[in-house]
Amino acid sequence: SPKLVKNLIASLIAMEFSWQYEIIVVDNGKSGILAKEIKSYSSYIKLYEVENKGYAHGNNFGICKAKGDYIAILNPDIYIKQEAIIKDFGYIGVK
C-alpha cells in the first residue's frame, strides 16, 4: 500500500488547512518501500517504522507520537476530497 499512502498524503496536503497539523505515518511493513514513496513529503510527515504487532498497535503508536488535540486515523485506501474536513468552533469533523 505505499502508493496508496502517498496518494492519501497528497490529498491531505492539497487541502491547505488554515490550521497547524501534523501527518504521522506508522509503517509496520519495515520494508523501506514506504519511506521511498513518501520521500518528497519528508518535511510534512513523520514516518515511523515499527515491528508489525497488529493494526491497533500501529494506531496506538502513532497516537502516542501525536502532539495535537484532535486525531484522525486514516487507512491507506482513503482519499480526502477538498473541504471534506472542517474546523468550526473548536470542532474538527467530516462534512
N, C-alpha and C positions, 0 to 999 in steps of 0.2 A: 503493500500500500504506500510506498514512498511517494509515488506520483500523485496519489490522492491527497496525501498530507500537504504536498506542495501546492496543489490546487486550492485546498482549504485555506492555507496561509495567504495565498494570493487574494482570495475573496475577502478575507478579513482586512488585509492591508488596503485593498481598494476602497473599502468603506470610509476611510479617512475620518475616523471618530473624532469628535471635538473634545474628548476627554482622554486622559492618560490611560494606557492599558499595557499589558504585557502578554506575550504569547509564550506559553511553556509547552514544549513537546517532549513527551516521555517515550523513548524508543526502547521497547523491551525485546527487539529483534537482535540487537547488538551486531548487526552485520556491517555497519558503516555506510550502507547504501543511503539511508535516510539523510545522514549528515551531508553526503554529496549532493543529494537532490535539493536540499534547502540552503545550501551554502550561500547563495546570493541574497538570502534574507537574514544572514547572521546577525546583523545589527538590530533586527526586530524581534528575534526569538531567543529563548534559552532552550537549548537541547540537552537532555539528559539521557544517557544510555544506561539502562539498568538491566539486571537479571530478570528474566521472564518468570514472575511469580503470580501471574494472572492479571486479569482486567482490573479488578478492584485495587490491587497493589499499585499498578501504574497510575491510576487516578489519584489514590491517596498520596503517592509520592509527589505528583505534580501539585496537588493542593497544599502540601506542606511547604513547597517552594514558593508558592504564590504570595504576593505582598498586598494585593488589592482586597477590597471589601466584598466584591462580587466575583463569583467564579462560574464559568460555563465550561462544562465538559463536552467536547465535541469529538465525535468519531471521525476517522479519516474520510468516510464517504459522504460527509456533509458539505454542501455548498451554500454559502450565505448570500442571499440576494441583497442588493443595495437597500438600505434603510430597514432591514428586517429586524435589527437590534436597535432598540431605542432607549434613551435615558431621559427620564422626566420625573421631576420632583423626588430625586434620590432613588428612583427605582429603575433598574435595568431589566428589560423584558423583550419578548418577541412579539412583533405585530401579528 
